[in-house]
Amino acid sequence: MPVLVITGTGTEIGKTVTTAAIAAAALAGGRSVAVLKPAQTGVRADEPGDAAEVARLAGAVTQAELARYPDPLAPATAARRAGRPAVRPADVAEAAGKLAAEHDLVLVEGAGGLLVRFDEEGTTLADAARLLDAPVLVVVQAGLGTLNTTALTAEALRARGLHCPGIVIGSWPTAPALADRCNVAELPGEAGAPLLGALPQGAAALPPAGFRAAAPGWLAPELDGTWSAEQFAAAHG
């Protein structure tokens, strides 16, 4: 898995912190890691973006960003409003390919969900993943509404011939409600893919050293971790 595309069922659900956890676990296993953010929106030129946040939490990763737009909008809209060129799937594939030649793992973190538009032609992260022939990990929410958005994202992936190796809950609440606990059992069926991890609520607020030490315990062995879906379901389902 030299390139792994990371998307989510929506925005603000934990994609960046999940990317950081995967990077931290891979680094702990002795692998070199690069993080590519094709389109960074909602961040000024002098502010750290998502790739920098991954590096802050995970450690020594190579950071790459193809475009930055100040408005917190979908990449196509943000690029148009900024009067700047949009990111193209071919640009993402080329950049990820170059990084993959020099790193053991390249993590490509999307903006928003799978089908958020990159440009006025309607291309998306899914098109970049198809050019890369890369698997797409989906970060999901824990609570009400997640079954529908997870199923829709999984259906969109299958319709495009893209492989989803699994899903990760981006923020597992400190006090899970009934829906959260029930969804632990339901989510893999809706996704058609296994649950490969669950990050605790507030993980990004941990000191970097604590984050790096804990990250493998939030992720399954497929993501270089030690987390067990069966044990998690037994404890929380």
Helices and strands as residue ranges (DSSP letters): E 3-8, H 15-28, E 33-41, H 50-58, E 62-69, H 75-82, H 89-100, E 105-113, H 125-132, E 136-140, H 146-159, E 167-172, H 178-191, E 195-200, G 203-205, H 208-214, G 215-218, G 221-223, H 229-236
